[in-house]
Amino acid sequence: MNEKHCKASVTNVEYSIYRPAGNDTAFVYGLEYTQKQRKKINDLIMAKHSNVEQVGFIELNHKPELQMAGGEFCGNATRSAATIYLNGKSGNLQMFVNSKDLINAGVDEEGKAWCEIPLYHGDDVITEKEPGIFIVKMNGMVTVVIQDEIAKKYLINKKDLKAMGMHYIHKYHLEYSEAVGVMFCEKEKGVIKINPIVWVKEIHTLFYETACGSGTTATCIVEAYLKNESVKIDVLQPSGLIITADIIYKEGNFEKATILGNVETDGKKYSIELEEEKTMMARRIKAITPDKIKDFIKAYKVFCNPPYCEDWTDDLIKEEYEELTKYGHVYGYYIGDECIGTVTFRKMLLKDRHPVHYDNPEKTAYLADITVLQEFRGKGIGTELMKYAIEVMKEDGYERVYMKTLEIGKSMSYNIAVKLGFKLLEGVSSVDKMRRLQKERKEEDLKIYLDKEL
């Protein structure tokens, strides 16, 4: 890279610790960190506090938002964040979690915090892999639920549970998921108790957690499935505290899941120092030429990761590049010599089967994709790329632009587009058949459409 100069940079990072059902969670104040910085902060906090099992990032002078260090969905962290945003008072709110899911959450009149769990709505929400062993899919989390009759042989020596948890993650090929929980269930005086092993891919953490909201939900989803009815169950956590899961199950469909429980805090503010070598490098957006196609391939492979998990080979990406450059533009966002994001657009083609219709299709551009490498997200790079593309479209004589994306709450580009003036096309959607890296993922994606006058 062409570095202008380097200097040491020290940032004072402030945070508080909350205990949702005993599941110690650190909340860092500030959303501006890159994924690489979040990973480093996560590790520093866990080194300082051996009791902390997960780290989230919030911003109080901001609309309610939570970003987990590993990008995983965490029910306990979400309802704790609701407590923070509501200052412990009863009330309801909506919160963006990991820039994907818009979650309903709040605090009830008794001071207990709750949140809805983002459900997966494919045909394979729940799969019985073996007698007494189920896989439950939720957005941002996959959980293996091992019922008490099977789990009891593993619970004789709980020191081995983490190893057994990883055994099942590998056995069912779940390593590519954002986060995986393995719930070893038992019964105590007729009450279900879970022993949660949770692995988060992005930050490489493996915990025998003191409590797990998502694991509680998955365990109760299995109960609803087996009973073929809605359930509301108090689930005992390793901490000795209760999380209540309320599962609405009707006519074979899981319609809603909510968890509720106590959240405590010591009321203290903590801080650590984040020391980095700060590199000042030239930043620019420029066309990706054929001799730089490897830059496009690297950036485009973000679609191989969750929530997309699409099967993109180098050859398929090259074909995509050739079509885009033939009928439109491919731009890269460069820091020094490294391409860390892309934006692409082209004219409408006859082969497009998009459910949108315009009087002057030759004056309408199709915004194809925006990519930003995971470790550079949250810094406004996607917004810069979309703004740049819009200016080029105007110069090319386009009068309108449209785009398609995943459902609301699942896409980074949706939030950027709305911020830049795109409007949702009500009632316009399509179902795209995708190639998947994971065989158990459904092949179809529901896509929504937005457009903007230039």
C-alpha positions, 0 to 999 in steps of 0.5 A: 500500500502507498502509506503517507505516514503512520502514527500510534493511535490510542482510543479510550473505550468506555463500556458497562456490564449487564447481567441478563439472567446471569449472562454477563454482557459488556456494552461498548458506547460507540458504533463507529468501530470497524469489525477488526476493531470490534474483535480487538475490543472484544478480546481486550474486555474478555481478558480484563473480565473473565465473567464477560461472555459477549460484547455488544456496541450501542450509541445512546445519542442515536436511534436504538441500535445494537452491533454484536462483536461477532455479528451474531444475533443475541437475545439476551444482549438485545433485551439488555440493550432495550433496558439501557435505551429505556433507562430501565423504565417500562416501555417498548421500542424497535432496535436495529440489530447487526444492521439487519434485523429490526427487533421489537423489544422493551421492559415490562411493568415488573422491570423485566426485559423482553425482545422478539426473536427474529425467526427463520421462515423456510420450510426447514425451520426445525429438522430432527437429525436423529431421535431426540436431536433437532436443528433449529434455524433462526436469523443469525443463529443455528441451534442444535437441541439435544433433549434430556434422554440423549444429553444425560450421558454428556452431562455426567462430566460437564467439563467436556461439554464444550468439546462435545458442542464442537463435535456436533457443530462439525458433525452437522456441518454448521461451521459456516453459520454466523453463530451456533448454539448446542443446547444439552437439555435436562430436567430439574423437578420437571423444569427444563434446564439448558446447558448452552455451548455457543460458538461465534465464527467471526470472533472465534469464541466458544463459551459454556454460557451462564444463560442463553436467550436464543438457545432458550427459544430454540429449545421451546420451539422444539417443545412447540413442534412436538406438542403441535401447539403454542407454548410458554415455558420457564427455562432454567439457565446454568446461572440458576435464573429463569428465562421465559420463552413464549412461542406462537405456533399455528397450523405448522408455522412459527409465527412469533417468539419472545423471551423475557427475564431479569436484567441486572447491572452493577451500575459501573462504567469501565474503560480500556485503551485501544492502541493501534498503528493508524495508517494514513492512506489515500482513499479513492473510488475508481473503475475496476479494469480487467487487469484488476478483476481479482479485486472484484472477485475478492470483494464480490465473495462477501455474498458467500457469507451470511446472510446470503451463503451463495455459491460464487466461484471465481469463474461465475464472478468473472462472467458477472463482471463481463456482463456488468462492464459490457452494459454498465460500470464496476467501481471499487473503493480503494484504500491505498492499493487495496479494494475493500468494496464495490458498486455496480450498475447497468442499463435494464436488459430484455432478459431482466425478469424484474417486476418493475415497469417504466415508460422510458426503460432506456433512461432507467439504471439498475443498481446491481450490487454494493459490497463492503468487506466485513472488517470495513463496515460501519464506516460509511463506505457503502454510502459513499459508493452508492452516492458515487454511482448515482452521480455517474448515472446522472452524467450518463443521462439516466433519469431513474434508478431501481434496485432489489435487495433482501427483505427489510431488516436483512440487508445493509444496502436497504438502509443506505438506499432509504437514507439516500432517498430511495422509496420502497415499491409497495407490493413489488417483490420477486423470488430469486432461486440462488445457488447455496454453499449450504445444502440445508439452506433454502434455495429461494430468496424473497427480494423487494424493490426500491427506486429513486428519481435522479 
